Amino acid sequence: MSIDLNADLGEGAPSDAPLLAIITSANIASGGHAGDEGTMRQAVRLALARGVGIGAHPSYPDREGFGRRPLDLPHEVLVVSLAGQIDRLARVTREEGGALVHVKAHGALYNVAVDDHEVARAIGEAVRAVDRGLLVVALAGSRMAGVLRGMGIRTVEEAFIDRAYTPDGRLVSRDHPGALITDPQYAAARAMRLVREGVVASIDGADLRVRAETLCIHADTPGSPGIAAAVRAALEASGVRLARMGT
């Protein structure tokens, strides 16, 4: 049994380097909400040195709002913006001697795409415009995952270790009490249930069925390196192999 452990990096959090010693895949901010050529190159170099899989982390073009505000953009405008972000990181990665593996949308773009067919399609179209072989990360069990698969895109279904779930399987808004999970041992226990049983508890205590191929920890979650270390240690102690997506 194996699982991927991913984190969103290149967003200015000081935890990037410690996380790269633990995770197996990195989603690197690609200029839409955060990041520039310098931060992308630095993150790519660190990831390559650690053997961590590299992914683009595109967002709505919204640096002021850190990509956490939904934007009502024309479909083609969104596709062009996302393709540009993905292509930019792909180019930097090639220049550093690596290859882009996957794409994971950031913030509001990810959350809207979970249920919005057109936004999910925009992500898929942007990916196909850059490299049809790229994997795309989507919330496990979501409409987004189905849309991407219907487009012929290789989709990796994801669950979150450091975020609470609503009863309908969506992420609890960050401004809601209890949205962030920061206790390392509790996070590790959630990860174990997700991998071993395919179950995660929602914020109201009900069990949700979730089948995930990758688990996410956010770099800006307080104590994220400690959370990631506890999760990895618990999984490996139980015989689960950590392996980057696509391998």
Backbone torsions as a table, in degrees:
resi	resn	phi	psi	omega
1	MET	NA	136.7	179.9
2	SER	-139.0	160.4	179.0
3	ILE	-151.1	149.3	174.4
4	ASP	-94.8	148.6	176.5
5	LEU	-124.0	115.5	-176.0
6	ASN	-118.1	158.0	177.3
7	ALA	-145.1	150.9	177.6
8	ASP	-88.7	120.8	-174.0
9	LEU	-126.4	175.9	177.9
10	GLY	73.3	23.2	-177.3
11	GLU	-109.9	11.4	178.0
12	GLY	95.0	-1.0	178.0
13	ALA	-75.2	144.2	-178.9
14	PRO	-76.5	-2.2	-173.9
15	SER	-91.9	3.4	-175.5
16	ASP	-57.8	-52.9	-176.3
17	ALA	-62.1	-47.0	177.0
18	PRO	-60.7	-38.3	-179.9
19	LEU	-66.1	-36.0	-178.2
20	LEU	-66.3	-16.1	174.8
21	ALA	-81.9	-6.5	-172.5
22	ILE	-120.7	-44.3	-173.6
23	ILE	-76.0	170.8	177.4
24	THR	-114.6	-17.2	176.9
25	SER	-139.7	140.6	-179.3
26	ALA	-119.6	132.8	174.9
27	ASN	-102.1	109.5	-169.7
28	ILE	-101.4	123.7	179.5
29	ALA	-52.3	131.7	-167.9
30	SER	-115.7	22.7	173.1
31	GLY	104.5	-15.2	-178.3
32	GLY	-73.2	-48.5	-179.6
33	HIS	-111.4	-23.5	-178.7
34	ALA	-164.8	164.9	175.2
35	GLY	92.7	149.2	173.6
36	ASP	-143.6	-175.6	-176.6
37	GLU	-55.8	-41.0	-178.6
38	GLY	-66.7	-46.3	-178.9
39	THR	-69.3	-35.4	177.2
40	MET	-63.7	-46.0	-178.5
41	ARG	-63.0	-42.3	179.3
42	GLN	-62.3	-45.5	-179.5
43	ALA	-65.5	-39.9	178.7
44	VAL	-62.8	-44.6	179.6
45	ARG	-60.6	-45.0	179.5
46	LEU	-63.4	-42.0	-179.8
47	ALA	-64.6	-44.3	179.2
48	LEU	-62.5	-39.0	179.8
49	ALA	-64.0	-28.5	-178.8
50	ARG	-96.0	-3.2	-176.9
51	GLY	71.6	26.4	-178.6
52	VAL	-90.2	135.4	177.8
53	GLY	-64.4	140.8	-174.0
54	ILE	-107.6	129.7	177.8
55	GLY	-130.6	149.9	173.4
56	ALA	-80.9	146.3	-178.5
57	HIS	-125.8	72.0	-176.8
58	PRO	-77.9	161.9	-177.9
59	SER	-148.5	175.6	165.0
60	TYR	-55.6	145.2	177.6
61	PRO	-72.0	88.0	-170.2
62	ASP	-152.8	72.8	-179.6
63	ARG	-69.0	-35.1	-179.1
64	GLU	-61.9	-39.9	-179.5
65	GLY	-98.2	10.6	179.4
66	PHE	55.8	29.3	176.7
67	GLY	68.3	18.0	-177.7
68	ARG	-102.8	9.0	177.8
69	ARG	-114.7	127.0	175.5
70	PRO	-63.5	135.5	177.6
71	LEU	-116.2	134.6	179.8
72	ASP	-90.7	83.3	-177.7
73	LEU	-102.2	148.1	171.4
74	PRO	-56.0	145.8	-174.5
75	HIS	-53.1	-49.6	-176.2
76	GLU	-67.3	-33.4	177.4
77	VAL	-63.4	-42.9	179.0
78	LEU	-64.9	-43.9	-179.8
79	VAL	-59.3	-46.3	-178.9
80	VAL	-63.0	-42.5	178.9
81	SER	-61.7	-47.1	-178.0
82	LEU	-67.0	-42.5	178.9
83	ALA	-61.2	-39.2	178.5
84	GLY	-63.4	-41.6	178.5
85	GLN	-64.8	-45.4	-179.2
86	ILE	-63.7	-45.2	-178.3
87	ASP	-63.5	-36.3	-179.7
88	ARG	-62.7	-46.1	179.5
89	LEU	-69.6	-35.5	177.3
90	ALA	-60.4	-41.8	179.2
91	ARG	-64.7	-47.0	178.7
92	VAL	-59.1	-42.5	-179.3
93	THR	-63.3	-43.1	176.7
94	ARG	-61.2	-43.1	-179.1
95	GLU	-63.0	-26.3	178.9
96	GLU	-92.3	5.1	175.7
97	GLY	90.4	14.6	-179.6
98	GLY	-117.6	-171.6	178.5
99	ALA	-139.6	137.2	176.8
100	LEU	-67.8	135.6	-176.7
101	VAL	-104.4	-43.1	-170.2
102	HIS	-147.7	174.0	176.3
103	VAL	-134.0	135.0	173.8
104	LYS	-135.7	121.2	179.7
105	ALA	-66.0	153.2	-177.6
106	HIS	-107.0	146.7	164.6
107	GLY	52.2	-127.1	-175.9
108	ALA	-62.0	-34.1	179.1
109	LEU	-60.8	-45.8	178.2
110	TYR	-62.2	-48.9	-175.2
111	ASN	-65.6	-38.6	178.0
112	VAL	-68.6	-42.1	-177.9
113	ALA	-64.3	-23.7	179.2
114	VAL	-53.0	-38.7	-176.3
115	ASP	-121.2	-8.5	-175.1
116	ASP	-102.2	110.9	-176.4
117	HIS	-56.7	-44.6	-175.1
118	GLU	-69.2	-38.6	178.6
119	VAL	-69.4	-39.7	175.7
120	ALA	-60.8	-41.9	178.0
121	ARG	-63.8	-37.7	179.0
122	ALA	-60.7	-41.4	177.0
123	ILE	-62.1	-46.9	179.8
124	GLY	-61.5	-41.6	179.8
125	GLU	-65.8	-38.5	177.8
126	ALA	-64.2	-42.1	178.8
127	VAL	-62.9	-46.4	-179.1
128	ARG	-63.4	-30.5	179.3
129	ALA	-68.9	-24.8	-178.2
130	VAL	-97.1	-51.9	-175.6
131	ASP	-164.0	110.8	-177.6
132	ARG	-67.1	-14.1	-179.2
133	GLY	-86.8	-5.2	-178.5
134	LEU	-69.5	142.6	170.5
135	LEU	-79.7	152.2	175.0
136	VAL	-127.7	130.2	-179.2
137	VAL	-87.4	135.2	179.8
138	ALA	-141.6	151.3	178.2
139	LEU	-58.1	130.3	-177.3
140	ALA	-56.9	131.5	176.9
141	GLY	77.0	6.8	-174.6
142	SER	-87.6	163.8	173.9
143	ARG	-61.1	-36.0	179.0
144	MET	-54.6	-46.2	-179.7
145	ALA	-59.8	-41.6	179.7
146	GLY	-66.9	-40.3	178.9
147	VAL	-62.1	-46.3	-178.4
148	LEU	-64.0	-42.4	177.9
149	ARG	-62.5	-39.0	178.6
150	GLY	-63.9	-21.7	176.8
151	MET	-87.8	0.9	-179.0
152	GLY	81.5	18.8	-178.8
153	ILE	-94.9	134.8	178.0
154	ARG	-70.3	117.8	-171.6
155	THR	-113.4	136.0	177.9
156	VAL	-112.2	119.7	-176.3
157	GLU	-86.3	139.4	-167.1
158	GLU	-123.9	146.1	170.0
159	ALA	-126.0	159.4	-175.1
160	PHE	-112.6	130.6	-179.3
161	ILE	-87.1	-32.9	-172.2
162	ASP	-105.7	14.7	179.1
163	ARG	-130.6	143.1	177.2
164	ALA	-80.4	154.0	179.9
165	TYR	-108.4	145.1	170.5
166	THR	-77.2	166.2	178.8
167	PRO	-61.0	-20.8	179.3
168	ASP	-97.1	14.7	173.1
169	GLY	84.2	14.5	175.4
170	ARG	-100.0	169.7	179.0
171	LEU	-81.5	136.9	175.0
172	VAL	-67.2	135.1	179.9
173	SER	-55.7	141.6	-177.4
174	ARG	-59.3	-26.0	-178.3
175	ASP	-86.2	4.3	179.3
176	HIS	-92.8	136.3	176.6
177	PRO	-55.9	134.1	178.7
178	GLY	85.4	5.5	-177.8
179	ALA	-68.1	-35.0	-178.3
180	LEU	-98.6	137.7	176.7
181	ILE	-107.7	116.3	-173.5
182	THR	-119.7	-4.2	178.5
183	ASP	-82.9	117.2	-175.1
184	PRO	-58.8	-40.8	-177.2
185	GLN	-71.7	-36.8	176.3
186	TYR	-66.2	-42.0	177.9
187	ALA	-61.7	-40.8	179.2
188	ALA	-64.1	-40.1	178.7
189	ALA	-65.1	-39.1	176.5
190	ARG	-62.8	-42.7	179.3
191	ALA	-61.8	-41.2	179.6
192	MET	-62.0	-44.1	179.3
193	ARG	-65.9	-39.6	179.1
194	LEU	-60.9	-45.8	-175.3
195	VAL	-77.5	-44.1	-174.6
196	ARG	-81.4	-35.9	-174.0
197	GLU	-114.9	-13.3	-175.6
198	GLY	68.3	36.6	-174.8
199	VAL	-136.1	142.4	170.6
200	VAL	-139.4	142.5	179.3
201	ALA	-81.3	135.1	174.9
202	SER	-79.2	174.2	-176.3
203	ILE	-65.0	-21.4	177.4
204	ASP	-94.0	6.4	175.2
205	GLY	94.4	-8.2	-179.9
206	ALA	-78.2	143.8	178.1
207	ASP	-80.1	135.5	176.2
208	LEU	-113.3	139.7	175.3
209	ARG	-82.1	121.9	-178.4
210	VAL	-138.4	123.2	175.9
211	ARG	-110.2	106.3	-174.0
212	ALA	-117.6	147.7	176.1
213	GLU	-105.2	-13.6	177.2
214	THR	-144.8	147.3	179.2
215	LEU	-116.7	136.9	-176.6
216	CYS	-109.5	139.8	169.1
217	ILE	-129.0	129.8	-178.8
218	HIS	-84.7	136.3	-179.6
219	ALA	-62.7	-29.6	-177.4
220	ASP	-90.0	3.8	171.6
221	THR	-71.8	130.6	-179.5
222	PRO	-54.1	128.6	179.3
223	GLY	74.6	23.2	-174.4
224	SER	-56.6	-39.5	178.3
225	PRO	-62.3	-39.0	177.8
226	GLY	-66.7	-37.2	176.8
227	ILE	-64.1	-48.2	-179.2
228	ALA	-61.2	-41.4	-179.8
229	ALA	-64.0	-41.9	179.7
230	ALA	-65.8	-40.3	178.8
231	VAL	-63.8	-48.8	-178.7
232	ARG	-62.6	-44.3	-179.2
233	ALA	-61.0	-43.3	-179.1
234	ALA	-64.9	-43.4	-179.4
235	LEU	-65.0	-46.5	-178.4
236	GLU	-66.7	-35.4	178.3
237	ALA	-64.4	-25.8	-179.8
238	SER	-93.5	4.3	177.1
239	GLY	93.8	7.7	177.8
240	VAL	-84.6	130.9	179.9
241	ARG	-90.3	132.9	175.2
242	LEU	-89.0	123.7	-177.6
243	ALA	-144.4	135.8	-177.8
244	ARG	-65.6	151.0	-177.7
245	MET	-62.1	145.5	-179.7
246	GLY	90.2	-1.4	179.6
247	THR	-111.9	NA	NA
